[in-house]
Amino acid sequence: MTAAQRIAALDSLPAIDLVAFAEGTLRALVDIMNNETTLLRAGRLREATALTADKTRLAQDYVSYSRAIQRELPRLNREAP
């Protein structure tokens, strides 16, 4: 799937789904960052480092959802004020 196709797919999601995906992704990102912080404070660097790939994917997903929400804000306000 090309970047343009991914953007089009996000922009065509129903408002409730787009917002739910963004919220769920943000919650998961916060959880993994809290877990990572806890591990780092405990000196468990290897375990914290193992979270990097998931954290990066979640951050990228969240940015994509956030940008889609920004692009589609007028429609989202109409569909789910």
Order of alpha helices (4+ residues) and beta strands (2+ residues): alpha-alpha-alpha-alpha-alpha
